[in-house]
Amino acid sequence: MFILTLAGPLENCKDIIYRVQDKELEKNYIVAGYQRSEREYKIKYQYKEFTIICPEFRKDAEGAEPVVIIPEFIVHGRPYPVYVYLYAIDLYSRTSEKGQRWAAEQTRKRFGLTTFAHTTLGRAIKTFVSIIGNNAKTLLEPGAKTHADINKPSFPTVDSTEPLRKYAMQFLSEKLPRRKGLQVVDAYCELVREWFMVNKCFLL
């Protein structure tokens, strides 16, 4: 089980080691008889590789599910912060005349990445649309393609990815304006936290 916690900027950590801390929550698990260990994640950002150290709590003798406290910017099993993917998806979905290669290149420049391929963006937007699922359906215009249509395999042309872009754009267009005044990274992180609190799952 994952517990999402509010985290500070990656840039503020020392020696590219980012330690996630929630003293009150950690104390509660220790009092409840859990054993504390740590889990590490690697994140690429601003031409650096950060090590994210997250507290993990286990009660193996009782067969309890392990609990990991993670920052909202972690995407399990992926090498970049969540706001990198959301930025790329947002940019691509709002710029219909441009392709995935262009959006991927702009994302690399924006976040200081040596790699972020258009294929990575393609997979991310499919995952994103799949997760928002029924929430996005309510935002589509009458006659728009269904969720099943969107998941059909096809060559990634501008036309074939239009339903994906439409799903993503309408969802983000509704959610992000509420966060006017926030920096890009903060706005995406707040969206991730809100989604997790309501739906008990990650956006990516």
FILOTI-583383 format. One line per 8 residues: for each residue z, x, y of N, C-alpha, C, CB. Coordinates in nm, 2 decimals, padded with zeros to 4 digits. Each point is the difference from the previous one (the first is absolute). Glycine has a CB too. Example, Ala and Ser with C-alpha at 12.3 -4.5 7.8 and 13.67 -1.06 7.14 Angstrom:
REM residues 2
00.78:01.32:-00.57:00.00:-00.09:00.12:00.00:00.09:00.12:00.12:-00.19:-00.12 ~ -00.19:00.15:00.23:00.00:00.09:00.11:00.08:-00.08:00.11:-00.22:00.12:-00.06
END
This chain:
REM residues 204
00.00:00.08:-00.12:00.00:-00.08:00.12:00.00:00.09:00.12:00.12:-00.19:-00.12 ~ -00.20:00.15:00.22:00.00:00.07:00.13:00.06:-00.08:00.11:-00.21:00.11:-00.08 ~ 00.29:-00.03:00.16:00.05:-00.06:00.12:-00.06:00.07:00.12:00.22:-00.06:-00.12 ~ -00.27:-00.02:00.21:-00.07:00.06:00.12:00.11:00.02:00.11:-00.22:-00.12:-00.06 ~ 00.21:00.24:00.12:00.10:00.03:00.11:-00.08:00.04:00.12:00.18:00.06:-00.17 ~ -00.12:-00.09:00.29:-00.06:00.05:00.12:00.01:00.15:00.01:00.07:-00.21:00.11 ~ -00.19:00.27:-00.07:-00.01:00.15:00.00:-00.04:00.04:00.14:-00.05:00.00:-00.25 ~ 00.09:00.12:00.28:-00.05:00.07:00.12:-00.13:00.06:-00.02:00.23:00.04:00.08
-00.30:00.01:00.03:-00.13:00.07:-00.01:00.01:00.12:-00.09:-00.06:-00.09:00.23 ~ -00.05:00.11:-00.30:-00.01:00.12:-00.09:00.01:00.13:00.09:-00.14:-00.13:-00.17 ~ 00.09:00.12:00.29:-00.01:00.12:00.08:00.14:00.05:00.04:-00.21:-00.08:00.09 ~ 00.31:00.00:-00.10:00.14:00.04:00.04:00.07:00.07:-00.11:00.01:-00.20:00.14 ~ -00.06:00.21:-00.26:00.07:00.07:-00.11:-00.01:00.15:00.02:-00.04:-00.20:-00.16 ~ 00.13:00.27:00.10:00.00:00.15:00.00:-00.06:00.06:-00.12:00.20:-00.01:00.15 ~ -00.28:00.11:-00.13:-00.06:00.08:-00.12:-00.07:-00.09:-00.09:00.19:00.16:00.02 ~ -00.26:-00.26:00.03:-00.08:-00.10:-00.08:00.07:-00.06:-00.12:-00.20:00.13:00.08
00.33:-00.13:-00.07:00.08:-00.07:-00.10:00.06:-00.12:00.06:00.05:00.21:-00.12 ~ -00.08:-00.33:00.07:00.05:-00.13:00.06:00.10:-00.06:-00.10:-00.22:-00.03:00.13 ~ 00.34:00.02:-00.08:00.11:-00.06:-00.09:00.03:-00.14:00.04:00.09:00.23:-00.04 ~ -00.11:-00.32:-00.05:00.03:-00.15:00.03:00.15:-00.02:-00.02:-00.24:-00.07:-00.07 ~ 00.30:00.01:00.17:00.14:-00.02:-00.01:00.04:-00.15:00.05:00.04:00.25:00.04 ~ 00.05:-00.31:-00.12:00.05:-00.13:00.04:00.15:00.01:-00.05:-00.23:-00.13:-00.01 ~ 00.32:00.18:00.09:00.13:00.03:-00.05:00.08:-00.12:-00.05:00.00:00.19:00.16 ~ -00.01:-00.30:-00.10:00.07:-00.12:-00.04:-00.05:-00.05:-00.13:00.03:-00.06:00.24
-00.17:00.05:-00.26:-00.06:-00.04:-00.12:00.03:00.09:-00.12:-00.18:-00.11:00.14 ~ 00.18:00.24:-00.11:00.03:00.10:-00.10:00.14:-00.02:-00.05:-00.16:00.16:00.10 ~ 00.25:-00.18:00.00:00.15:-00.01:-00.04:00.02:-00.13:-00.09:00.06:00.11:00.22 ~ -00.13:-00.21:-00.19:00.01:-00.12:-00.08:-00.04:00.02:-00.14:-00.05:-00.14:00.20 ~ -00.06:00.21:-00.22:-00.05:00.03:-00.14:00.10:00.09:-00.08:-00.24:-00.03:00.08 ~ 00.29:00.13:-00.01:00.10:00.09:-00.06:00.12:-00.08:-00.04:-00.08:00.20:00.14 ~ 00.13:-00.28:-00.05:00.12:-00.08:-00.03:-00.03:-00.10:-00.12:00.07:00.01:00.24 ~ -00.19:-00.05:-00.26:-00.04:-00.09:-00.11:-00.02:00.07:-00.13:-00.10:-00.15:00.17
00.12:00.29:-00.17:-00.01:00.07:-00.12:-00.13:00.07:-00.03:00.17:-00.16:-00.08 ~ -00.26:00.16:00.18:-00.13:00.06:-00.02:00.01:00.15:00.02:-00.12:-00.21:00.07 ~ 00.04:00.29:-00.14:-00.01:00.14:00.02:-00.11:00.03:00.09:00.09:00.05:-00.23 ~ -00.07:00.04:00.33:-00.10:00.04:00.10:-00.08:00.11:-00.05:00.15:-00.09:00.18 ~ -00.28:00.08:-00.16:-00.09:00.11:-00.02:-00.11:00.00:00.11:00.04:00.00:-00.26 ~ -00.14:00.07:00.25:-00.11:00.00:00.10:-00.14:-00.01:-00.06:00.16:00.14:00.15 ~ -00.24:-00.20:-00.07:-00.14:00.00:-00.04:-00.09:00.05:00.11:00.04:-00.20:-00.15 ~ -00.14:00.28:00.12:-00.08:00.06:00.11:-00.14:-00.06:00.00:00.13:00.21:-00.03
-00.19:-00.22:00.15:-00.13:-00.04:00.03:-00.07:00.11:00.09:00.06:-00.25:-00.03 ~ -00.19:00.26:00.02:-00.07:00.09:00.08:-00.09:-00.08:00.09:00.00:00.19:-00.17 ~ 00.00:-00.16:00.30:-00.08:-00.07:00.10:-00.08:00.10:00.09:00.17:-00.19:00.00 ~ -00.30:00.16:00.01:-00.08:00.09:00.09:-00.02:-00.07:00.13:-00.12:00.09:-00.20 ~ 00.15:-00.01:00.31:-00.01:-00.06:00.13:00.01:00.11:00.11:00.11:-00.21:-00.09 ~ -00.20:00.20:00.19:-00.01:00.09:00.11:-00.01:00.15:-00.05:00.14:-00.16:00.14 ~ -00.23:00.17:-00.23:-00.04:00.14:-00.06:00.12:00.06:-00.07:-00.17:00.03:00.18 ~ 00.27:-00.11:-00.23:00.11:00.05:-00.07:00.02:-00.08:-00.13:00.11:00.09:00.21
-00.03:-00.03:-00.30:00.04:-00.08:-00.12:00.15:-00.01:00.01:-00.20:00.07:-00.14 ~ 00.25:-00.19:00.15:00.14:-00.03:00.01:00.06:-00.04:-00.14:-00.03:-00.07:00.24 ~ 00.15:00.12:-00.26:00.07:-00.05:-00.12:00.10:-00.10:00.04:-00.03:00.23:-00.11 ~ 00.02:-00.35:00.05:00.09:-00.11:00.04:00.10:-00.01:-00.12:-00.18:-00.13:00.13 ~ 00.31:00.15:-00.10:00.11:-00.01:-00.10:00.07:-00.13:00.02:00.02:00.25:00.00 ~ -00.03:-00.33:-00.11:00.06:-00.14:00.01:00.12:00.00:-00.10:-00.22:-00.10:00.06 ~ 00.33:00.03:-00.02:00.11:-00.02:-00.10:-00.04:-00.10:-00.10:00.17:00.06:00.18 ~ -00.13:-00.03:-00.31:-00.02:-00.08:-00.11:00.13:-00.03:-00.07:-00.23:00.09:-00.03
00.26:-00.21:-00.01:00.12:-00.04:-00.06:-00.02:-00.06:-00.14:00.10:-00.04:00.23 ~ -00.03:00.09:-00.33:-00.02:-00.04:-00.13:00.13:-00.04:-00.07:-00.20:00.15:-00.01 ~ 00.19:-00.24:-00.08:00.12:-00.04:-00.09:-00.06:-00.02:-00.14:00.13:-00.11:00.20 ~ -00.18:00.23:-00.25:-00.07:-00.01:-00.13:00.08:-00.05:-00.11:-00.12:00.19:00.08 ~ 00.25:-00.17:-00.08:00.08:-00.04:-00.12:00.00:-00.16:-00.01:00.15:00.20:00.03 ~ -00.17:-00.26:00.08:00.00:-00.15:00.00:-00.15:-00.05:00.00:00.22:00.00:00.12 ~ -00.31:00.09:-00.12:-00.14:-00.04:00.00:-00.05:-00.07:00.13:00.03:-00.03:-00.24 ~ 00.04:00.07:00.35:-00.03:-00.06:00.13:-00.13:00.06:00.05:00.24:-00.04:00.05
-00.32:-00.03:00.03:-00.12:00.05:00.06:00.03:00.10:00.10:-00.11:-00.22:-00.04 ~ 00.04:00.34:00.04:00.03:00.10:00.10:-00.04:-00.06:00.14:-00.05:00.19:-00.16 ~ 00.12:-00.14:00.26:-00.02:-00.05:00.14:-00.03:00.12:00.08:00.16:-00.19:-00.02 ~ -00.27:00.19:00.10:-00.05:00.11:00.08:-00.01:-00.05:00.14:-00.13:00.10:-00.19 ~ 00.19:-00.03:00.29:00.00:-00.04:00.14:-00.12:00.08:00.06:00.25:-00.05:00.01 ~ -00.35:-00.02:00.04:-00.11:00.07:00.05:-00.03:-00.04:00.15:-00.10:00.02:-00.24 ~ 00.04:00.07:00.31:-00.04:-00.04:00.14:-00.13:-00.09:00.00:00.10:00.22:00.09 ~ -00.12:-00.29:00.01:-00.10:-00.10:00.00:-00.14:00.06:00.00:00.15:-00.15:00.12
-00.16:00.28:-00.09:-00.13:00.06:00.01:-00.05:00.05:-00.13:00.05:00.07:00.23 ~ 00.03:-00.07:-00.34:-00.04:00.04:-00.13:-00.10:-00.10:-00.06:00.22:00.13:-00.03 ~ -00.33:-00.08:-00.03:-00.08:-00.08:-00.09:00.01:00.06:-00.14:-00.16:-00.07:00.19 ~ 00.22:00.00:-00.28:00.02:00.06:-00.13:-00.12:00.05:-00.07:00.19:-00.16:-00.02 ~ -00.19:00.29:-00.02:-00.12:00.05:-00.07:-00.11:00.04:00.09:00.06:-00.13:-00.18 ~ -00.05:00.13:00.31:-00.11:00.04:00.10:00.05:00.11:00.09:-00.10:-00.24:-00.01 ~ 00.01:00.32:00.05:00.04:00.12:00.08:00.01:-00.01:00.15:-00.11:00.12:-00.18 ~ 00.09:-00.24:00.24:00.01:-00.01:00.14:00.10:-00.11:00.04:-00.24:00.08:00.02
00.29:-00.07:00.10:00.09:-00.11:00.04:-00.07:-00.14:00.01:00.13:00.17:00.13 ~ -00.06:-00.27:-00.14:-00.06:-00.14:00.00:-00.08:-00.03:00.12:00.18:-00.07:-00.14 ~ -00.14:00.13:00.26:-00.07:-00.03:00.12:-00.13:00.06:00.01:00.22:-00.02:00.11 ~ -00.24:00.13:-00.19:-00.14:00.06:00.00:-00.10:-00.10:-00.07:00.11:00.23:-00.02 ~ -00.07:-00.29:-00.09:-00.08:-00.09:-00.07:-00.02:-00.13:00.09:00.08:00.09:-00.22 ~ 00.02:-00.14:00.28:-00.01:-00.12:00.08:-00.09:00.02:00.12:00.23:-00.07:-00.08 ~ -00.21:00.19:00.14:-00.09:00.03:00.12:-00.14:00.00:-00.04:00.18:00.14:00.10 ~ -00.21:-00.07:-00.22:-00.14:00.01:-00.04:-00.06:-00.14:-00.04:00.05:00.23:-00.09
00.03:-00.31:00.03:-00.04:-00.14:-00.04:-00.02:-00.08:00.13:00.13:00.01:-00.22 ~ -00.04:00.00:00.31:-00.01:-00.07:00.13:-00.13:00.04:00.08:00.26:-00.02:00.00 ~ -00.28:00.15:00.01:-00.11:00.05:00.07:-00.13:-00.04:-00.06:00.14:00.19:00.07 ~ -00.15:-00.18:-00.20:-00.12:-00.04:-00.07:-00.03:-00.15:00.00:00.03:00.20:-00.15 ~ 00.07:-00.28:00.14:-00.02:-00.14:00.00:-00.04:-00.06:00.13:00.17:-00.01:-00.18 ~ -00.13:00.08:00.29:-00.02:-00.04:00.14:-00.14:00.05:00.05:00.25:-00.02:00.04 ~ -00.31:00.12:-00.11:-00.12:00.06:00.05:-00.11:-00.02:-00.10:00.14:00.18:00.13 ~ -00.19:-00.30:-00.13:-00.10:-00.04:-00.10:-00.13:00.09:00.00:00.10:-00.23:00.02
-00.13:00.28:00.10:-00.13:00.08:00.01:00.02:00.14:-00.06:-00.06:-00.13:00.20 ~ 00.18:00.17:-00.23:00.02:00.13:-00.05:00.03:00.00:-00.15:00.09:00.07:00.22 ~ -00.10:00.04:-00.29:00.02:00.00:-00.14:00.14:00.06:-00.04:-00.25:00.02:-00.03 ~ 00.27:-00.01:-00.10:00.13:00.05:-00.05:00.01:00.15:00.03:00.00:-00.17:-00.18 ~ -00.11:00.24:00.18:00.00:00.15:00.02:00.05:00.03:00.15:-00.19:00.03:-00.17 ~ 00.13:-00.11:00.26:00.05:00.01:00.14:00.14:-00.03:00.02:-00.23:-00.06:00.07 ~ 00.28:-00.05:-00.13:00.14:-00.03:00.01:00.09:00.10:-00.06:-00.06:-00.24:00.00 ~ 00.02:00.30:-00.12:00.08:00.10:-00.06:00.01:00.13:00.08:-00.07:-00.10:-00.22
-00.05:00.13:00.29:00.00:00.12:00.08:00.09:-00.02:00.12:-00.23:00.05:-00.07 ~ 00.23:-00.17:00.13:00.09:-00.02:00.12:00.14:00.00:-00.04:-00.18:-00.14:00.10 ~ 00.21:00.09:-00.22:00.14:00.01:-00.05:00.05:00.14:-00.02:-00.04:-00.22:-00.11 ~ -00.05:00.30:00.05:00.04:00.14:-00.02:00.03:00.07:00.13:-00.15:00.01:-00.20 ~ 00.07:-00.04:00.31:00.03:00.06:00.13:00.12:-00.05:00.06:-00.24:00.02:00.03 ~ 00.27:-00.15:-00.05:00.11:-00.06:00.07:00.14:00.05:-00.06:-00.14:-00.21:00.04 ~ 00.14:00.23:-00.17:00.13:00.04:-00.06:00.00:00.14:-00.06:00.02:-00.24:-00.06 ~ -00.11:00.32:00.10:00.00:00.14:-00.04:-00.01:00.02:-00.15:00.14:00.05:00.20
-00.24:-00.10:-00.26:-00.02:00.01:-00.14:-00.12:00.09:-00.04:00.11:-00.23:-00.03 ~ -00.10:00.31:-00.06:-00.11:00.08:-00.04:-00.09:-00.08:-00.10:00.13:00.21:00.03 ~ -00.07:-00.31:-00.10:-00.08:-00.08:-00.08:00.05:-00.15:00.01:-00.03:00.19:-00.16 ~ -00.07:-00.28:00.17:00.02:-00.14:-00.01:-00.14:-00.06:-00.02:00.22:00.00:00.15 ~ -00.25:-00.02:-00.27:-00.14:-00.04:-00.03:-00.03:-00.15:00.02:00.00:00.19:-00.16 ~ -00.13:-00.22:00.18:-00.04:-00.14:00.02:00.03:-00.08:-00.13:-00.18:00.07:00.16 ~ 00.18:00.00:-00.27:00.03:-00.07:-00.13:00.15:-00.03:00.00:-00.18:00.12:-00.12 ~ 00.26:-00.04:00.18:00.15:-00.03:00.01:00.02:-00.13:00.08:00.05:00.25:-00.02
-00.13:-00.26:00.13:00.01:-00.12:00.09:-00.05:-00.12:-00.08:-00.04:00.14:00.20 ~ -00.07:-00.12:-00.28:-00.05:-00.11:-00.07:00.10:-00.06:-00.10:-00.23:00.10:00.02 ~ 00.30:-00.01:-00.09:00.10:-00.04:-00.10:00.12:-00.07:00.07:-00.07:00.19:-00.16 ~ 00.11:-00.13:00.27:00.11:-00.05:00.08:-00.02:-00.14:00.05:00.06:00.23:00.07 ~ -00.18:-00.26:-00.02:-00.02:-00.13:00.06:-00.01:-00.10:-00.11:-00.12:00.10:00.19 ~ 00.07:-00.07:-00.31:00.00:-00.09:-00.11:00.14:-00.03:-00.05:-00.22:00.09:-00.07 ~ 00.30:00.01:00.06:00.14:-00.02:-00.03:00.07:-00.09:00.10:00.01:00.22:-00.12 ~ -00.03:-00.19:00.25:00.07:-00.07:00.11:-00.04:-00.15:-00.01:-00.01:00.21:00.14
-00.12:-00.24:-00.15:-00.04:-00.14:-00.01:00.05:-00.07:-00.12:-00.21:00.07:00.12 ~ 00.22:00.01:-00.23:00.05:-00.06:-00.13:00.15:-00.04:00.02:-00.16:00.13:-00.13 ~ 00.23:-00.05:00.20:00.15:-00.02:00.02:00.02:-00.11:00.09:00.05:00.24:-00.04 ~ -00.12:-00.25:00.16:00.03:-00.10:00.09:-00.05:-00.14:-00.05:-00.02:00.16:00.18 ~ -00.07:-00.15:-00.28:-00.04:-00.12:-00.08:00.00:-00.13:00.07:00.09:00.12:-00.18 ~ -00.01:-00.21:00.14:00.00:-00.14:00.05:00.04:-00.01:00.15:00.07:-00.07:-00.23 ~ 00.00:00.17:00.28:00.03:00.00:00.14:-00.12:00.01:00.08:00.22:00.11:-00.04 ~ -00.31:-00.02:00.00:-00.13:00.02:00.07:-00.09:-00.12:-00.01:00.02:00.25:-00.04
-00.02:-00.32:-00.08:-00.09:-00.11:-00.02:00.02:-00.11:00.11:00.01:00.04:-00.25 ~ 00.11:-00.06:00.30:00.02:-00.10:00.10:-00.06:00.04:00.13:00.21:-00.07:-00.12 ~ -00.24:00.19:00.14:-00.06:00.05:00.12:-00.15:00.00:00.01:00.20:00.14:00.03 ~ -00.26:-00.16:-00.15:-00.15:00.00:00.00:-00.06:-00.13:00.05:00.02:00.15:-00.20 ~ -00.14:-00.13:00.26:-00.07:-00.12:00.05:-00.06:-00.08:-00.12:-00.05:00.13:00.21 ~ 00.03:-00.26:-00.19:-00.06:-00.08:-00.10:-00.14:00.06:-00.05:00.11:-00.20:00.10 ~ -00.13:00.20:-00.23:-00.12:00.06:-00.05:00.00:00.15:-00.03:-00.11:-00.18:00.13 ~ 00.22:00.24:-00.09:00.01:00.15:-00.03:00.02:00.02:-00.15:00.10:00.04:00.22
-00.13:00.08:-00.26:00.00:00.03:-00.14:00.15:00.00:-00.06:-00.21:00.14:00.03 ~ 00.22:-00.17:-00.15:00.13:-00.01:-00.06:00.06:00.13:-00.04:-00.06:-00.23:-00.08 ~ 00.18:00.23:00.04:00.07:00.13:-00.05:-00.07:00.05:-00.12:00.22:-00.08:00.09 ~ -00.27:-00.01:-00.18:-00.07:00.05:-00.12:-00.13:00.06:00.04:00.10:-00.18:-00.13 ~ -00.17:00.13:00.23:-00.13:00.06:00.04:00.03:00.14:00.06:-00.09:-00.23:00.05 ~ 00.20:00.25:00.02:00.02:00.13:00.06:00.03:00.10:-00.10:00.09:-00.11:00.19 ~ -00.03:00.08:-00.31:00.03:00.10:-00.10:-00.11:00.03:-00.09:00.23:-00.08:00.01 ~ -00.35:00.01:00.00:-00.11:00.04:-00.08:-00.05:00.14:00.03:-00.06:-00.25:-00.01
00.03:00.33:-00.09:-00.05:00.14:00.03:-00.14:-00.01:00.06:00.14:00.09:-00.19 ~ -00.16:00.00:00.29:-00.13:00.01:00.07:-00.01:00.13:00.07:-00.01:-00.25:00.03 ~ -00.11:00.29:00.00:-00.02:00.13:00.07:00.05:-00.02:00.14:-00.20:00.06:-00.14 ~ 00.29:00.04:00.19:00.06:-00.02:00.13:-00.08:00.01:00.12:00.20:00.09:-00.11 ~ -00.29:-00.19:00.14:-00.08:00.00:00.12:00.08:-00.08:00.11:-00.22:00.01:-00.14 ~ 00.17:-00.01:00.26:00.06:-00.07:00.11:00.01:-00.15:-00.04:-00.08:00.17:00.17 ~ -00.03:-00.22:-00.23:-00.01:-00.14:-00.03:00.09:-00.04:-00.12:-00.23:00.00:00.08 ~ 00.24:00.09:-00.18:00.08:-00.04:-00.12:00.15:00.01:00.03:-00.19:00.09:-00.14
00.23:-00.01:00.24:00.14:00.01:00.03:00.04:-00.10:00.12:-00.01:00.24:-00.08 ~ -00.08:-00.32:00.12:00.03:-00.09:00.11:00.12:-00.10:-00.03:-00.24:00.01:00.06 ~ 00.24:-00.06:-00.18:00.12:-00.09:-00.04:00.13:00.07:00.01:-00.15:-00.13:-00.14 ~ 00.15:00.26:00.09:00.12:00.08:00.01:00.05:00.02:00.14:-00.07:00.11:-00.22 ~ -00.03:-00.07:00.30:00.03:00.03:00.14:00.05:-00.13:00.07:-00.17:00.19:00.00 ~ 00.11:-00.30:-00.03:00.04:-00.13:00.06:00.14:-00.03:-00.03:-00.23:-00.08:-00.01 ~ 00.27:00.09:-00.12:00.14:-00.02:-00.04:00.09:00.09:00.07:-00.08:-00.07:-00.22 ~ 00.05:00.20:00.22:00.09:00.09:00.07:00.01:-00.02:00.15:-00.06:00.17:-00.18
-00.05:-00.19:00.24:00.00:-00.02:00.15:00.08:-00.12:00.04:-00.22:00.11:00.01 ~ 00.20:-00.22:-00.08:00.07:-00.12:00.04:00.15:00.00:-00.02:-00.21:-00.12:-00.05 ~ 00.25:00.19:-00.06:00.14:00.02:-00.03:00.06:00.09:00.11:-00.04:-00.04:-00.25 ~ -00.02:00.15:00.27:00.06:00.10:00.10:-00.01:-00.06:00.14:-00.06:00.19:-00.15 ~ -00.04:-00.26:00.18:-00.02:-00.06:00.14:00.11:-00.10:00.03:-00.24:00.03:-00.02 ~ 00.29:-00.09:-00.09:00.11:-00.10:00.02:00.13:00.07:00.01:-00.13:-00.17:-00.12 ~ 00.15:00.28:00.05:00.13:00.06:-00.01:00.03:00.11:00.11:-00.02:-00.04:-00.25 ~ -00.08:00.12:00.28:00.02:00.11:00.09:00.02:-00.03:00.15:-00.13:00.13:-00.16
00.07:-00.24:00.21:00.02:-00.03:00.14:00.15:-00.03:00.04:-00.23:-00.09:00.00 ~ 00.31:00.05:-00.10:00.14:-00.02:00.03:00.08:00.13:00.03:-00.01:-00.20:-00.15 ~ -00.06:00.31:00.12:00.07:00.13:00.01:-00.06:00.08:00.12:00.04:00.00:-00.24 ~ -00.09:-00.07:00.34:-00.06:00.06:00.12:00.11:00.09:00.07:-00.17:-00.19:00.03 ~ 00.13:00.30:00.01:00.10:00.09:00.06:00.05:00.11:-00.09:00.06:-00.19:00.15 ~ -00.07:00.16:-00.28:00.04:00.10:-00.10:-00.11:00.11:-00.02:00.15:-00.17:-00.11 ~ -00.11:00.29:00.08:-00.10:00.10:-00.04:-00.07:-00.05:-00.13:00.13:00.19:00.12 ~ -00.25:-00.13:-00.15:-00.07:-00.04:-00.12:00.08:00.01:-00.12:-00.21:00.08:00.11
00.27:00.04:-00.13:00.08:00.03:-00.12:00.12:-00.10:-00.01:-00.06:00.24:00.01 ~ 00.13:-00.27:00.10:00.11:-00.09:-00.01:-00.04:-00.14:-00.03:00.11:00.14:00.17 ~ -00.23:-00.18:-00.11:-00.05:-00.14:-00.03:-00.03:-00.02:-00.14:-00.09:-00.01:00.23 ~ 00.03:00.11:-00.30:-00.04:-00.02:-00.14:00.13:00.01:-00.08:-00.22:00.10:00.04 ~ 00.31:-00.02:-00.01:00.13:00.01:-00.08:00.08:-00.13:00.01:00.00:00.25:00.04 ~ 00.00:-00.31:00.08:00.07:-00.12:00.02:-00.06:-00.11:-00.09:00.07:00.07:00.24 ~ -00.20:-00.07:-00.24:-00.08:-00.10:-00.08:00.04:00.02:-00.15:-00.19:-00.01:00.17 ~ 00.20:00.13:-00.21:00.03:00.03:-00.14:00.14:-00.05:-00.04:-00.15:00.20:00.01
00.25:-00.18:00.09:00.13:-00.05:-00.02:00.01:-00.15:-00.01:00.09:00.21:00.12 ~ -00.16:-00.27:-00.03:00.00:-00.15:00.01:-00.06:-00.06:-00.13:-00.02:00.01:00.25 ~ -00.09:00.05:-00.30:-00.06:-00.05:-00.12:00.09:00.02:-00.12:-00.23:00.06:00.10 ~ 00.30:00.05:-00.11:00.08:00.03:-00.11:00.12:-00.09:00.00:-00.07:00.24:00.01 ~ 00.13:-00.27:00.10:00.11:-00.09:00.01:-00.03:-00.14:-00.04:00.09:00.14:00.19 ~ -00.21:-00.19:-00.16:-00.04:-00.13:-00.03:-00.05:-00.02:-00.14:-00.06:-00.03:00.24 ~ -00.03:00.13:-00.28:-00.07:-00.01:-00.13:00.06:00.08:-00.11:-00.20:-00.05:00.13 ~ 00.29:00.14:-00.10:00.06:00.09:-00.10:-00.10:00.08:-00.08:00.18:-00.17:-00.02
-00.28:00.22:00.10:-00.10:00.09:-00.06:-00.06:00.08:00.11:-00.05:-00.16:-00.19 ~ -00.02:00.26:00.16:-00.06:00.09:00.10:-00.14:-00.05:00.04:00.13:00.19:-00.10 ~ -00.17:-00.15:00.22:-00.13:-00.04:00.05:-00.11:00.08:-00.07:00.10:-00.06:00.22 ~ -00.07:00.18:-00.27:-00.09:00.09:-00.07:00.07:00.06:-00.12:-00.13:00.05:00.21
END
